[in-house]
Amino acid sequence: MIRCAPVDQLQISFFTCFAARFVGKRRLILDHVRTKKVAQKWLRNNETLTRKPSGHSKTDIRYWQESVFRRGFTYQGKARQTAAYSARFQHLGRRETITLDTPNRSAAAARAREIYLYLIAHGWEQTIAKYKPGMVRAISQVVTVGDFLDQVRATTTSRGRTFEDYCRNFRRIVSRIFDLDGGVQKYDYRKGGREKWLKKVHAVKLADVTPELVQKWKIDYLRRAGRDPSSERAARTSLNSTLRLAKALFAPARLRFLSLNLPFNTPFEGVEFEPRQSMRYRSRFDLEALVRSALSELDTEELKVFLLAAFAGLRRNEIDKLQWSAFYWDRSVLRIEVTEHLETKTEGSIGEVDLEPEMLEMFRGFHAKGKSLFVIESSVAPRRGIGYSHYRCKRIFAPLNSWLRSHGVSSYFPLHTLRKEYGSEICAKLGIYAASRALRHSDIAITSQHYLDKKKPTTIGMGHLLKAPNS
């Protein structure tokens, strides 16, 4: 054993004491220890800073006697070590460091050998659960669909309504695969029917939702649409939407904190989308005639909704939660932004909408007679912190949609069709970039793919040359 002179007898501020271990003898390496206190601590601990295990097998306790170590850390600017030993284990491409819970090297080596043998026999998940319970990843205990949704919900930063849309579509697929479609039961919120249906769906084992079954569900979904080309086209669009939302639950960004014990990567592995269907809007009604009819036939609240959709391009939820404070009367603009009641669809949805003078004047009159903070009067209070779409003005939207359908707006969402018509009119007059900004899209590609219709004929303007010479 190489002995070091007491630190206070050294005449220089730095020293190096070398040692090595041979056949049961322990040696110490001290490199550039600056103070007496730190040097004496290292001498007391007599620990190796760098150690290379000999050629012993990992099943030999002598291997672990050389491999265990104390973890270093810094506290209040000073280098320190943990009291308990730790050991590193590597198996099947995975490496973990496990604390051995003892300050005695021999006991630590024995425990390290025990852990290694258990790891070889039982695998990582059981080893981690037994010897490192505080670090067990929550999802390793996932057994059912309900467990999975709960664990993803606990680790995701997605907004409540968006995340619930993902869950809703995944449950829809699982329910259909295992024939758990509760019919009207899943809409029975008052008598508990929905809760019973949810329990059945959430009880399904996640490992049973295989890619093969999802592919079968996809084929059955398309077959149910029939052979009508129009129905098939609508089914493909609906199928792609459902798949896209459900697959979002298994995005790598959401699973990075989870460890799924599945025989496949995700239930959607290898399941492909259908070819993208054209979503380009086609105008099928006369907006000017519709406006004249609305002014004479709709009541005040219905007319407000109609005008905000057709002349400002607002979405249904934006109309529902719109407050009078959003009107900037002196600038003739309507400002759509996040409020205590309104959560915009995306960050790009925040913006200003220019209003025509006549539109602004009409709403000045509505404001003068208003009795609420909200533009649309309703006895229903807004709800916050819920995972589904709730509308204060549902009783206003329903009759307005019926009226729109009776006047030629024959679409599944007539109110949203007014927004598309608004975008098409802006595009025809001012171009696609102006339309994208007015609609507050995050990407101009969305404007082009979904919302616009050409309003002017696209011809070369030389038809007069085709007239007969003597006509």
C-alpha positions in Angstrom: 0.0 0.0 0.0 1.5 3.4 -1.0 1.2 5.8 1.9 0.5 9.5 1.3 2.0 12.2 3.5 -0.6 14.2 5.5 -2.0 16.9 3.4 -0.9 19.7 5.8 2.7 18.6 5.4 2.7 19.0 1.6 4.4 22.2 0.4 2.5 22.4 -2.8 -1.2 22.9 -3.5 -1.7 19.9 -5.8 -0.6 16.3 -5.4 -1.3 12.9 -7.1 -1.3 9.7 -5.2 -1.4 6.6 -7.4 -2.4 3.1 -6.5 -3.7 0.0 -8.2 -5.3 -3.2 -7.1 -3.5 -6.6 -7.3 -4.6 -10.0 -5.9 -6.8 -8.8 -3.2 -4.8 -5.6 -2.4 -6.7 -2.2 -2.7 -5.1 0.8 -4.3 -6.3 4.4 -4.7 -5.9 7.0 -7.4 -6.2 10.6 -6.2 -5.9 13.1 -9.0 -5.3 16.8 -8.3 -7.1 17.0 -4.9 -7.0 20.6 -4.0 -7.9 20.7 -0.3 -7.1 18.8 2.9 -10.8 18.1 3.6 -11.5 16.5 0.2 -8.2 14.6 0.2 -8.9 13.1 3.6 -12.4 12.2 2.5 -11.0 10.3 -0.5 -8.5 8.6 1.7 -11.2 7.5 4.2 -13.4 6.1 1.4 -10.5 4.5 -0.3 -12.6 4.2 -3.5 -11.4 3.7 -7.0 -12.2 6.4 -9.5 -11.6 4.3 -12.5 -11.8 0.5 -12.4 -11.7 -2.1 -15.1 -13.2 -5.4 -14.2 -10.9 -8.4 -14.7 -11.8 -11.4 -16.9 -14.3 -12.9 -14.4 -17.7 -14.0 -15.6 -20.7 -11.9 -14.6 -22.0 -14.9 -12.7 -18.8 -14.7 -10.5 -19.1 -12.4 -7.5 -15.5 -11.3 -8.0 -16.7 -9.5 -11.2 -19.2 -7.5 -9.3 -16.8 -6.7 -6.5 -14.8 -4.8 -9.1 -17.8 -3.3 -10.9 -19.9 -1.8 -8.2 -19.4 1.9 -7.6 -20.7 4.9 -5.7 -22.4 7.6 -7.8 -20.9 11.1 -7.8 -22.9 14.3 -7.5 -22.4 17.9 -6.7 -23.9 19.7 -3.7 -23.3 23.3 -3.0 -20.5 23.4 -5.4 -18.6 20.4 -3.9 -18.1 17.0 -5.4 -19.7 14.2 -3.3 -20.6 10.5 -3.4 -23.6 8.5 -2.5 -23.3 6.3 0.6 -24.8 3.3 -1.2 -23.2 1.4 -4.0 -24.7 1.0 -7.5 -24.1 -1.2 -10.5 -24.7 -1.0 -14.2 -26.5 -3.9 -16.0 -26.7 -4.5 -19.7 -28.9 -7.1 -21.4 -30.6 -7.4 -24.9 -29.5 -3.9 -25.9 -30.8 -2.1 -22.9 -28.7 -0.6 -20.0 -29.9 0.4 -16.6 -28.1 1.6 -13.4 -29.6 0.2 -10.2 -28.9 1.3 -6.7 -27.9 -1.6 -4.4 -29.0 0.0 -1.1 -25.9 -0.9 0.9 -22.6 1.0 1.7 -20.8 -2.4 2.1 -18.9 -3.4 -1.0 -19.1 -7.2 -0.4 -22.9 -7.0 0.2 -23.3 -4.8 -2.8 -21.4 -7.3 -5.0 -23.6 -10.1 -3.8 -26.8 -8.1 -4.5 -25.5 -7.1 -7.9 -24.9 -10.7 -8.8 -28.4 -11.6 -7.6 -30.0 -8.9 -9.8 -28.0 -10.0 -12.8 -29.1 -13.7 -12.5 -32.7 -12.6 -12.0 -32.4 -10.4 -15.1 -31.2 -13.2 -17.3 -34.0 -15.5 -16.0 -37.0 -13.0 -16.1 -36.2 -10.1 -18.4 -36.1 -6.4 -17.9 -39.7 -5.6 -17.0 -39.9 -8.0 -14.0 -36.4 -7.0 -12.9 -37.1 -3.3 -13.0 -40.4 -3.9 -11.1 -38.6 -5.9 -8.4 -35.4 -4.0 -7.9 -36.2 -0.5 -9.2 -39.9 0.0 -8.4 -39.6 3.8 -8.2 -38.5 3.9 -11.8 -41.1 1.6 -13.3 -42.6 3.3 -16.2 -46.3 3.7 -15.7 -47.4 2.2 -19.0 -45.6 -1.1 -18.2 -48.7 -1.9 -16.2 -51.1 -1.2 -19.1 -53.3 -4.2 -19.8 -56.5 -2.7 -21.2 -57.6 0.0 -23.6 -58.8 2.0 -20.6 -55.4 1.7 -18.9 -53.7 2.9 -22.0 -55.9 6.0 -22.5 -55.5 6.9 -18.8 -51.7 6.7 -19.0 -51.4 8.7 -22.3 -53.8 11.3 -20.8 -51.5 11.7 -17.8 -48.4 12.3 -20.0 -49.7 14.3 -23.0 -49.8 18.0 -23.4 -52.6 17.9 -26.0 -55.5 20.2 -25.3 -58.5 18.5 -23.6 -60.9 18.6 -26.5 -58.3 17.5 -29.1 -57.2 14.6 -27.0 -60.7 13.5 -26.4 -61.3 13.4 -30.1 -58.4 11.0 -30.4 -59.8 8.8 -27.7 -63.3 8.9 -29.1 -62.2 7.7 -32.5 -60.0 4.9 -31.1 -62.9 3.7 -29.0 -65.1 3.7 -32.1 -62.7 1.4 -33.8 -62.3 -0.9 -30.8 -66.1 -1.0 -30.3 -66.7 -2.1 -33.9 -63.9 -4.7 -34.0 -65.3 -6.5 -30.9 -68.9 -5.9 -31.7 -69.5 -3.6 -28.7 -71.3 -0.9 -30.5 -73.9 -0.1 -28.0 -76.3 1.7 -30.4 -78.3 4.3 -28.6 -76.8 3.1 -25.3 -73.5 4.9 -25.9 -75.5 8.2 -26.1 -77.4 7.6 -22.9 -75.6 10.0 -20.6 -78.5 10.4 -18.1 -79.4 6.8 -17.2 -75.8 5.5 -17.2 -75.9 3.7 -20.6 -72.8 5.4 -21.9 -70.9 4.5 -18.7 -71.7 0.8 -19.2 -70.7 1.0 -22.8 -67.4 2.7 -21.9 -66.6 0.0 -19.4 -67.0 -2.7 -22.0 -64.7 -0.9 -24.5 -62.1 0.0 -21.9 -62.0 -3.6 -20.6 -60.7 -4.8 -24.0 -57.0 -5.9 -23.8 -54.8 -3.6 -25.7 -52.7 -6.5 -27.1 -55.9 -7.9 -28.6 -56.4 -4.8 -30.8 -54.1 -6.2 -33.5 -53.2 -4.6 -36.9 -54.9 -7.5 -38.6 -58.2 -6.7 -36.8 -57.9 -3.0 -37.6 -57.3 -3.8 -41.2 -60.4 -6.0 -41.2 -62.4 -3.2 -39.6 -61.2 -0.9 -42.3 -62.4 -3.3 -45.1 -65.8 -3.8 -43.4 -66.2 0.0 -43.0 -65.8 0.5 -46.7 -68.0 -2.5 -47.6 -70.9 -1.1 -45.5 -70.9 2.1 -47.7 -72.3 0.1 -50.6 -71.4 0.3 -54.3 -72.8 3.8 -54.8 -69.7 5.8 -56.0 -70.9 8.9 -54.0 -71.3 6.8 -50.8 -67.9 5.1 -51.3 -66.2 8.4 -51.7 -67.8 9.8 -48.5 -66.8 6.6 -46.7 -63.2 6.9 -47.7 -63.1 10.4 -46.4 -64.7 9.5 -43.1 -62.4 6.4 -42.8 -59.3 8.5 -43.2 -60.5 11.0 -40.7 -61.2 8.3 -38.1 -57.8 6.6 -38.7 -55.9 9.8 -38.5 -57.4 10.8 -35.2 -57.1 7.4 -33.6 -53.5 6.9 -34.8 -52.5 10.2 -33.2 -52.7 8.4 -29.8 -49.8 6.3 -30.8 -47.6 9.0 -32.2 -43.9 8.7 -31.1 -44.1 12.0 -29.3 -46.8 10.5 -27.0 -45.2 7.1 -26.5 -41.7 8.3 -25.7 -42.5 8.2 -22.0 -44.3 4.9 -22.3 -43.2 1.3 -22.8 -45.8 -0.8 -24.5 -45.5 -4.6 -24.1 -47.2 -5.4 -27.4 -46.2 -8.0 -30.1 -46.4 -5.1 -32.6 -45.4 -1.5 -32.5 -48.9 0.0 -32.6 -52.4 -1.4 -33.5 -52.2 0.6 -36.7 -48.9 -0.8 -37.9 -49.1 -1.4 -41.6 -52.7 -0.1 -41.9 -52.7 2.5 -44.7 -55.0 5.4 -45.4 -57.3 5.3 -48.4 -56.3 7.5 -51.4 -57.0 11.1 -50.5 -60.4 12.3 -51.8 -60.8 15.7 -53.2 -62.4 18.0 -50.6 -62.7 21.0 -52.9 -65.8 23.0 -52.1 -68.4 23.5 -54.9 -71.0 26.3 -54.6 -74.5 25.1 -55.2 -76.6 28.0 -54.2 -77.0 31.8 -54.8 -75.6 33.6 -51.8 -77.2 37.0 -52.7 -80.7 35.4 -52.9 -80.0 33.6 -49.6 -79.0 36.9 -47.9 -82.2 38.6 -49.0 -84.3 35.7 -47.7 -82.4 35.7 -44.4 -83.0 39.4 -43.8 -86.8 38.9 -44.1 -87.3 35.4 -42.6 -84.9 34.9 -39.7 -85.3 36.1 -36.2 -82.7 38.3 -34.6 -80.4 35.6 -33.0 -80.6 33.4 -36.1 -79.8 36.4 -38.3 -76.7 37.2 -36.2 -75.4 33.7 -36.6 -76.1 33.8 -40.3 -74.3 37.1 -40.8 -71.2 36.1 -38.8 -70.8 32.9 -40.8 -71.6 34.3 -44.3 -70.0 37.8 -44.0 -67.1 37.1 -41.5 -66.4 33.4 -42.1 -66.6 32.5 -38.4 -66.7 28.9 -37.2 -69.6 27.6 -35.2 -67.7 27.5 -31.9 -66.3 31.0 -32.6 -69.9 32.3 -33.1 -71.1 30.5 -30.1 -68.6 32.0 -27.7 -68.1 35.4 -29.4 -68.3 38.4 -27.0 -69.0 42.0 -27.8 -65.5 42.9 -26.7 -64.2 41.2 -29.9 -65.6 44.1 -32.0 -63.2 47.0 -32.6 -65.7 49.5 -33.9 -63.3 52.3 -34.7 -61.2 49.9 -36.9 -64.1 48.0 -38.5 -62.6 44.6 -37.5 -63.6 41.6 -35.5 -60.8 40.1 -33.4 -60.9 36.3 -32.8 -58.7 35.3 -29.9 -58.5 32.9 -26.9 -60.8 34.0 -24.0 -61.9 32.4 -20.8 -64.7 30.7 -22.7 -63.3 30.3 -26.3 -60.5 28.0 -27.2 -59.5 28.6 -30.8 -59.1 25.6 -33.1 -55.4 26.4 -33.6 -52.9 29.2 -32.9 -53.4 30.2 -36.6 -57.1 30.8 -35.9 -56.3 33.8 -33.8 -56.6 36.9 -36.0 -58.7 39.8 -37.3 -61.6 39.8 -39.7 -62.4 42.9 -41.7 -66.1 43.9 -41.6 -68.1 45.8 -44.2 -69.5 49.1 -43.1 -73.1 47.9 -43.4 -72.3 44.7 -41.4 -70.7 46.8 -38.7 -73.7 49.1 -38.6 -76.1 46.2 -38.2 -74.2 44.9 -35.2 -74.0 48.3 -33.6 -77.7 48.1 -33.5 -77.7 44.6 -32.1 -75.2 45.7 -29.5 -77.3 48.6 -28.4 -80.2 46.2 -27.6 -78.0 43.4 -26.2 -78.3 42.2 -22.6 -75.4 39.8 -22.4 -71.6 39.8 -22.8 -72.1 37.4 -25.7 -73.1 38.4 -29.1 -75.6 35.6 -29.5 -78.2 35.7 -26.7 -78.8 32.3 -25.0 -80.0 31.1 -21.6 -77.5 28.3 -21.7 -74.2 29.1 -19.9 -70.8 28.1 -21.4 -69.0 25.1 -20.0 -65.3 24.9 -19.5 -62.9 22.0 -19.0 -65.0 19.4 -20.8 -63.8 16.9 -23.4 -66.6 17.4 -25.9 -68.2 20.2 -28.0 -70.7 22.1 -26.0 -72.7 25.0 -27.6 -74.6 27.6 -25.8 -76.6 28.3 -28.9 -77.5 24.8 -29.9 -81.2 25.7 -29.9 -80.5 28.5 -32.3 -78.2 26.5 -34.6 -80.7 23.6 -35.1 -83.6 25.7 -36.6 -81.1 27.8 -38.6 -79.6 24.7 -40.2 -83.1 23.4 -41.1 -83.8 26.8 -42.7 -80.6 26.7 -44.7 -81.3 23.2 -46.0 -84.8 24.3 -47.1 -83.2 27.2 -49.1 -80.7 25.0 -51.0 -77.7 24.7 -48.7 -77.9 20.9 -48.8 -74.8 19.8 -46.9 -74.3 17.9 -43.7 -73.0 21.1 -41.9 -75.0 24.0 -43.6 -73.6 26.6 -41.2 -70.0 25.7 -42.0 -70.9 25.8 -45.7 -71.5 29.5 -45.3 -67.9 29.8 -44.1 -66.7 28.0 -47.3 -68.9 30.3 -49.4 -67.3 33.3 -47.7 -63.8 32.0 -48.5 -64.7 31.3 -52.1 -66.1 34.9 -52.5 -62.9 36.4 -51.0 -60.7 34.2 -53.3 -62.7 35.2 -56.4 -62.4 38.9 -55.6 -59.0 39.2 -53.9 -57.1 36.0 -54.5 -56.2 32.8 -52.5 -53.8 34.5 -50.1 -56.4 37.0 -49.0 -58.9 34.2 -48.6 -56.4 32.2 -46.5 -55.8 35.1 -44.2 -59.6 35.9 -43.9 -60.3 32.3 -43.0 -57.4 32.3 -40.6 -55.9 29.1 -41.9 -52.5 28.0 -40.6 -51.5 26.8 -44.1 -52.5 28.1 -47.5 -52.7 24.5 -48.7 -55.7 24.0 -46.5 -57.4 26.9 -48.2 -56.7 25.5 -51.6 -57.7 21.9 -50.8 -60.9 22.3 -48.9 -62.6 25.7 -49.1 -62.4 27.4 -52.5 -64.5 27.4 -55.6 -63.8 29.4 -58.7 -66.4 32.1 -59.2 -65.3 33.3 -62.6 -65.2 31.3 -65.9 -61.8 30.1 -66.9 -61.7 30.5 -70.7 -59.3 32.0 -73.2 -61.9 34.7 -74.2 -61.8 34.0 -77.9 -65.2 32.5 -78.4 -66.3 35.3 -80.7 -64.0 33.9 -83.4 -66.2 30.8 -83.6 -69.2 32.7 -85.0 -70.3 31.8 -88.5 -69.1 34.4 -91.1 -72.6 35.4 -92.2 -74.3 35.3 -88.8 
